[in-house]
Every structure is written in structure tokens, then in C-alpha cells.
Amino acid sequence: ANSSRLLWEPQCQTHLRHLQDRARVAATIPPRLDGHWVSSRCEVRPGPEFLTRSYTFYSNPTRLFKALQHYYSDSDCQVPAYSLLIQGKLRFRKASWITRGATEAEHTLLNVALVIHSQQSIHHLAVHLPLYCLGLGPGVHLVSHRLYELFSAKAEKDCLGALHFSMMELELLRMETQIHPHGHPSKELFLGDVHTDWNQRAHYRPTGYQEPLQNTMHYIHPCPVCALVYRSSEQHPPILPPSWSIPMNLDGLWVSQRCEARPAVLFLTRLFIFSEEQRSWEGTYHHYSDPMCRHRTFTLLASGHYAHMEPSGKIKGATELVFKVTHAKVTVFEQTLVRVLNSSEQGSCGLADPKEMMYCSTKYIKEFLKKVRIICLFSPFFICEQSKCENIPELAGYIIENNTPT
């Protein structure tokens, strides 16, 4: 384990430094959306939902867009359930003052149509989708491969509520162009995240992003999924190649592929070290104030143990685990956060000497997590909302370290 760590850790750390060297990445504000953008993998949304996306944006002055969303019954996107054909208009508003580096927009739906691909989906939609809304009379059943209109702005028809459908993802956008040393530039389009609660999606204004879409003229090679999604239609959804099924083994080091943006305006990179033999883990979360991950605000180092539970009942190939935190340390690089720490009750945290290491009570660290809207320590893979970070396990002690210039 030690030799593996010595071998791989420098490479992971080097990769993180490359992420911070964002001279190779340029963001266009407002983004130039003209063209075709597609998924590069089978995407997973809360629910869970499994889908691929194919979006086309047309040149001004029309500001029209056409979007295809293909939904599947499986986590490999091999069993199509139904497809949605969406048409509408998009208007840019301004640079977002909430999510740095993003552009806010307004979308208007014109038409949304549904095509069903499987008998299982017919039964499911027949229960959840009012047939009268589709104009079907008593005794008339849904059939596959037929186009059903769900929404029409002209006819004032709206059947979208039963599907928890929303295109609020178009209300927050960011486009990045990556310059590769030995290849052509690639373009990625980041659209807003969707709410984890289906009932909130129609009104939720995103503050983070989904998996980026690839531009079909400038994409990261190779991308076999891009080609399949590009050639798809509402009648012929892409069937993705099977993914490799490998045993669950976390042993080693794992690092972020890019500067990550999370809801609640969090920019960060992550580095994990897992030991299967000792069932131990260590996570380093570098938090930044900018979407390029250049200006570090604080670093969270957490460690503990984990246990394998059982295969997931919702996502094929996934495994459920339980994590326990035994130690956590926060290193602060921003004077504002130092003032937050020093505003605590006397004796609990925030010593006067900025060079000292400070042990803080469990009660105080919980308050700190709420103030900076940080991750829940007991779940290193997920960001939770501020109101849900209450049940942090009782620990012996945390360390807060001030690393700001004096």
C-alpha cells in the first residue's frame, strides 16, 4: 500500500496542479451556443433517471433550440424507455452574480412531444399520464413509436406536470474551450443542475452544473457515444455499448478530472486515498472562490473508515457503502473565513495567533460547516444542502488551521 501511494500520489497531485493551470481553458461569456451538443456518456439524474441528451441551438435572430432527451430503463442506456422532442426559444440575460463564470438565460417552450419505445413504459405512462390530456378517448391505449404532443404554446396544452419535466437547466449556462497540446480544441457546454426533488424541478433555479455536453464539431477524442447520440432521433434513440463490469475495489488514489462546480456556489477539486485492506479512506477537498480553481479559500482534509454494504437496488453495478469520519481538518486561506472562525464563542475555536493549530469542539465545527455551506463530512461523494448538514457524527476533535498571509 505504501509503495503504491508513493508511485501514484505524485501523478495525482500533478494532475490537480494541471487543473489549476487553467491557461489551457477559456470560457466564453456569453456562450456561443450555435451548433449541436451531445452527451458523452449515459447520464444519471436523481430519481434515478438515466438519459442521453442531444441539443441543437440555432443562430440569431431566431434564438430557437431543439432538444432531444432519451430516457432509459437501465443504467447503461441500452434499453430505451421513451424520448422527448423539445422546441423553444432561449434569450440570454446577464452574467450570473450567484455562480461566477456562468450566464443566466430565460427559455420559452413552444412544443414538447413524446415517443414511447417499450411496452413497460407504455404501462408506466398510462398510469401517470392522463390520457385525456393527450386527446385520447376512453378505451384508446398508448402505442409505441407514435408521436404524442405533451405541450403546445399555441394550443395552450400542457401535460408536462405528470412527467416532472422541466428545462430550467437552460437558465444557467457556461461554455469552455480546452486547448490541447497535440490536438484540436474541444468545446464543452455546461447546463444547470436539476433539483433532487422532482416536485421542485419546474421552479428550481440552478446554481451548479450537470455533466457537460460535447460540441459535435469540436469534441474530446475518442468519443464513440457522441457519434451514437448525434445520429439519433426521437424515433431511433441511441443504444449505448455495454460498460465493463468490474469488481468493487476502491484501492488507490482518485482525483477530479476538472475544476468541479457544485450547487450552492462551490468550486472544488477532490483527491481520495482508499485502502481496501484497512477499510480506510482519506479525502482532500480544495475549495476555491472562482470557476477556474485558481483562488483557494480553504482546504478540508477528512479521514476515517468505510464498510461495503450491498449492491444498490436502484442503480445496476453500483454498491452502497457506509462512511465514518474519525478526523477532520480545515486549513483556511481567506481572511474572511478567518473572521468567521474567530467569531466563535471564546474558548471553542479561533485562537488569536494566526499561526497556531486550533482544536475545535464538535458543536463549533457544525456551525462552521453551516456558515461556509460545506460538504457533509460523513459522505465524501455528495454535496448536501445547508439545512441537511445536521447529523454529523460526534467526533473527538477537529483541527482548524489558519494559513492566510500575516
N, C-alpha and C positions, 0 to 999 in steps of 0.2 A: 504493500500500500504506500509506503514512504517513497520507494523508488518511482512508482507510478506518479505520485504527486510531484516529485522533482522533475520528472520528464515532461508532464503536461501542463503544470501550472504556469511556467513562463509563457507558453504558447497562448494560453487563455488570457493571461494578463496583457500580452502583446495585442491580442485581438481587441481587448477592451480599449487599449490606447488608440488602436486604429479607428474605433468607433468615435472616440473623442476628437480625432483628426478629421473634422468634417469639411476640410477644404475640397474633398472629392465629391461632396454632396451640395447641390444648390437647390433652394426652394424658390418657386415662382409664386409671387403674391401680387394680384390674384392669380390663381392657377389657369393655365391654358388647357382647357378640357377637350378641345376639338379632337375627335378620333374615337377609337374603340378600345375599351379597357375590360380585361377579363381576369377571372380568378386563376391562381397558380396552383391551387390545391383544393381538396374537399374542405370546405369551411364549416366550423361548428359555432352555433349560436346558443345562448341559454335556452333551455327547454327540455332536452336538447333539440335543435334543428340542424339538419345537415343540408348544405346547399352549395351551388356554384352560381356566380354572377357574371353577366355579360352586359356592359353598359356602353351605349353609343351617345356621344354628345355632338351636336351639330353647330356649325359656325353661326356667329351673329349675322343678321339681327334676329333670327328666329328664336334662338335660345332654347330650342327643342331638345329633348332627350328621349331615347328609347332604352328601356332596361328589360333584361330577361333574368328572372330568378328561377332556378331549377331546384326543387326540393326533393329529398331522397328519404327512403326508409331506413337506410343503413349508414354507418359512419365512414364507409369507403366511397360513398356516392356511386354505387353500382346498381342500385335498384331505384329508378325514378318513381316518384310519387305523383307530383304534379308540377306544372310550370306556370309562372305568371308573366304576362306581357304587359309592361307598364309604359305609358307615354305621358309626357308632360312638358312643362317649361321650368327653367331654372334662371334665377336672377341673383347675381352677386350683390351683397350688401356692403360689408366693410371687413377690414381686418379684425379678427376676434380679439377683444380685450380680456377674455377669460382664458382661452387657450392660445398661448403665444405661438406664432408661426402659422396659424390657421386662418381661413377666410370663412366668414359667415355668409349664408345664402338663404334664399326663400324659394321653395318649389311649389308648383301648382300642378295637380294631377288633371289629366284630360281623359284618359281611358285606362282601365285595368281589365285584362281578360285572363281567364283560367282555362288550362288544358290539363285533363286528368290522364295519367298514364297507367294506372294499375287498378285492379278490382278492389284491393284493400283500401285504397284511397277513396274510391267511389263510396264504399260503405262508411268510411270515416267522415267524409264531407257531407254525405246525405244526412248524417245526424247533426252536424254542427252548422251546416249552411242552409238557411231557409230556402226551400225550393221556390216559393212564391216570389222571392226576391230575384230569382233568375228568370222569372216568367214562365215557369213550368207548372202545368196544371196538375190536379190530383191524378195519381196513378202513373204519372210520367217520371221516368227514372233518369239519373245521370248516366252518361255513357262516356267511354274513354275516347280520346283523340278528337273531341269536338270542342270548339271554342265557345266558352260561356263568358258573357260580359258581366263583370262584377261592379264596375264603376264607370259612369259616364257623366262628365260635367255638363254636357248639353241636355241629356235626358234627366238630369238630377237624380241619378240612380246610384245607390251606394250599398253594396253588400260586403264591404271590407271588414266590418267590425267582427264578424264571426271568425275570420282568419287571423285576427290580431295583426293585421297588415299595416305597415307604416313605411314611408320613405323619408322619415325625418333624418336619416343618415346623410341626405343631401344638404342638410342645413349647416354642416361643418366639413370643410374640405382642406386638403393640403396636398400639393404635388411636389415630388422630389425627383431631381435628375442626378443620377450617380455616374461619375466619370471613372471608368475602369482603366487601369494602366495598359492593358493589352487587348482592348476590345472596344466595341461601340458603346456609347452612353445608353443607359437604361432609364426608363421613367416609371414611377410608381404613383398611384393615386390613393390617398388615404381618405376614406369617408368616415363619418361619425359613428360612434358606437351605438348599439341598440340596448334598450333597458332590459334588465334581467327579468322584470315583471311584465308579462305580456299585456296586462291591462294598462300599463303606463306608457307603452311604446308610442301611441298616437300623439302624446303630448310632451314626450321627453326631448329636451334639447341636449344634444350630445356635447360632451366636454373631452372625450377621448376618441380613439380610432378603432376600426376593425382591421383585419388583415388587409394589406394593400392590394389593389388591382394593378395588373401589369398592362402597359401600353402594347398593343399588338404590333406596332412598328418598331418599338424600342423596348425590348424586354430582356430579362436576365436569362441567358442561355446556359444549359438547355432547359426547356420548359414544355414537356410533352402535354401537360394538362392545358396549357394556354392554347395550343392548337386545337384540342378537342372542344374546348369551350367556345373558341372563336367560330368554329364551323357549326355550332349547334343552332337550333331554332326552337320555338315553342312546341312544335310537333316532334322534334327529334332532339331530346336532351342529351348531353354528353354522358357517356358511361365511362367512368374513370378506371384506369388499370388497378388491379388489386395491390394493396400495400403489403409490405413484408410483415409477417407476424413473427416477432422475436420475443424470447423470454424476458420477463421483467427484471432488469438488472440496472440499477442506478449508479453502480460503482464508477467513480472517476470524477471528472470536472465538467461542468456545464456552464455555458456563457451566453449572454444575449447576442443576437445577431445584428441588432441595430439599437440606436437610442430609442427606448420604448416610451410611448405616451399612454398614460392611463387616465380613466375618468377622475374627476376632482383635481385636474391640472397637475398631474405628477409626471415628471420626466426622469427616467432612471435607466441604469444598466444593472444586471444581476450576474453574480458568479456563485455557483454552488459546488460544494465538495461533498460527495457521498461515499460512505464506507459500508458496503453490504455486510462485511464480516462483523463489524462492530455495531451495525444498525445506527450509525451516527451521521449527522449532517451539519453543514456549516454554510450559511448564506451571507453574502456581502451585497448590500443594496446601496449603490451610489446614486444619490438624488441630486437633481440639477434644477436650475431655475429657467432653463431655456431648452427648446426642442432640438438643439444640436448637441446637447450634453457637453457643453464647454465650461459652464459656470457651476461648480459644485456647491451645494448648500449644506448637505450633511450626508454622512455615511452610516448605515446601520449594519452592524455585524451581529448575527444571531446564530446560535448553535444548539444542538440537542440530539434527541434520538427519534427514530421513527419505526413504525411497525406496518408490515403488509397486512391488509385485511382480507379482501376478497375481490374477485373480478367485478367490475361495475355492471349493474343490471340495466343501465341506460345507454352506455357507450361501449360497443363491442371493441375488445382489445385493450380497454382501459382498466386500471387497477386502483382500488380505493386504498388510501393509506391514512394513518393517524400520526401526526407530528406532535412532539413535545419539546418545548423550549426550556433549556436549563441555564442559558446565559445569553445576555444581550448587551451590546454596547453601541452608543451613539456618539459619533465624532462630528462636531459642528464646525462649519467653515464660514458661516454667515453671521454677522454681528446681530442681525435682527433676532435670529433664533437664540443667540446667547442671552439676549434680553428676556426672551420668553423663559429660558431656564432660570435666570436669576430672579424672576418674578415669583418664584415658588415660595412656599412657607419657609421661614427661617429654620435651618437645620435639616430640611428634607432634601435639598439639592441646590446647585448653583453657588458654589463657593466663590469667594471674591477673587482669588488668584486664578487668572485665566489659563495658567499652565498646569494646574493640578488636575488629577483624575478625581472624579466625584462619584461616590456611590449614592444611588437614589432609591428611595422606597418604592415598593410596587405601586402604591397609590399615586405617587408622583409620576411615574413613567406612564401610567394610564392617562393621566391628564396631558402629559407631553404628546402622546400619540394622538389624542383628540385635537390638540391645538395645531399640530402640523399636518393632520389628516394623513397619517402614515399607514402602512400596511399592518394588518394583524399579525403579530409575530408567530402565532401558533399555526399559521397556514402560509408557507413561503411561496406558494404558487398563485395566490389570489389577492387582489386588492379588495378590501371591503369598505363599505360606506362608513362615514364617521359615526353614525348612530348605531352601527352594528359592531363596533370595536369594544364591547363591554366585557366579554368573558375571557379576558386574557388570564392565563393561569398564574397562580401565585408563585412567585419565584423568590429565591433567596436574596437576590440583589441585582441591580443593573448598574452599568457604568456609563456616565455621561462625560465626554471629553471635549473640551473647547480647543479647537485648532485654528481659530481665527488669528490674523496678524495682530500683534500688540504694538 
